[in-house]
Amino acid sequence: MKVTFRQIAIIGLCLVLSACSLPRGAGFRSEVLAARNTNGDAVADFAVFSVTRDSLPLINSWPMYGAKSYSWIKHVDQPASMIISPGDTLQISIWDAEENSLLTGPAQRVAQLQGVEVGADGRIFLPFVGNMKVSGMSPATARARIQDMLLNTVPSAQVQVNVAPGRGNTVTMVSGVRQPGVFPLADRNVSLLSLIGEGGGVAASMTNPQVRLFRGTKTYGIGVDRLFEDPELDTVVQGGDRIVITDDDRYFLSLGAASEEALHPFPKAQVSALDAMSIVGGVAATRANPQAIMIMREYPAGAVRPATGPDAIPSPEGPPQQRVVFTMDLTKTDGLFSAGKFLLQSGDLVYVTESALGTANSIIGVFGNLVLAQTRLNNL
């Protein structure tokens, strides 16, 4: 059967009329923002804000959500000496020049007290002295204190004290470094970064590594990159601290006509909308609408601050509704600059809408193929 160009034109017209039913990877802007209930009635269960220079001050004033925030302890220099703690082991040497010493035997001049453990109450036992408290003292202070206690019994005694740190003077690097383990503290001024260095440094495979420091019942947190940037944040660790270094658990999603549809971890402390577009590889050149990039976010119910006044002015304290859609036009200078200052929150969805031109190009492509097929048939 011979197909005429008139028939092809009719087929093409049918394709144009049925353009809305052609397969697409994303919705048009109008489709995404057209919210309706089950009865088909229009509803406004989300707010829409265009991200521009004028709207950014309001949007950026809203609280940040999506990830738990932690406090941190700044660096405070400590004395270089160690502080004796319960669980430490002392090596005590006592020199006595007396001929009839109570501590040494014939021809001996030094008494060695090995493995003297500091008890849970911070005390040790010494011959001719009894129980004495040494916890909370530096080794030099403990040495002088022991020597004073021996003065009445061994007047010529000279004392030396060496300390082997116990659990109370160690820090545990749980994970995130090349060589995790338990590290003794040589003194009270060991910084976090120096301890990470002792563990072989942060594992290279980690994405935006985060430090979690557990001290007693409290948890502190900070990004490793911030430690590198600001020496004042390189806190001094304490005996008993436990340190975990993990990947940043924040993420955002990309869907629609983006070059990549996936879940993306945050590669740095702050990720702007412009950063996000770069991370996803931009938009699909043949079908995306760069004038309608959307960031979809759902705030907690407690963050909502309804708009007030006759003009329904949004509050700087929070969004007017839980669900908010931020739209951006990346074809304009203001849109590009504003996207660079709009910060993503964990769980945000970056949605790239479909361009009507992309659908038209698909139709033209189909029609062109039909014409080409007809031409080949005519040449047979």
ABEGO torsion letter per residue (X at the ends): XBBBAAAAAAAAAAAAAAAAABBBABBBAAAAABBBBAAGBBBBABBBBBBBAAAAAAAAABBBBGBBBBBBBBBBBBBABBBBBBGBBBBBBBBBABABBAABBBGBABBBBBGBBBBAAGBBBBBGAEBBBABGBBAAAAAAAAAAAAAAABAABBBBBBBBBBAAABBBBABGBABBEBBBBABAABBAAAAAAAAGEBBAABBGBBBBBBBEABBBBBBAAAAAABAAABBBBBBGBBBBBBBBABBBBBBEABABBBBBBBABABBBAAAAAAAAGEBBAAABBAABBBBBBBBBAAABBBBBEAAGBBBAAEBABABBBBBBBAABAAAAAAAAABBBBBGBBBBBBBBAAAAAAAAAAAAAAAAAAAAAAAAX
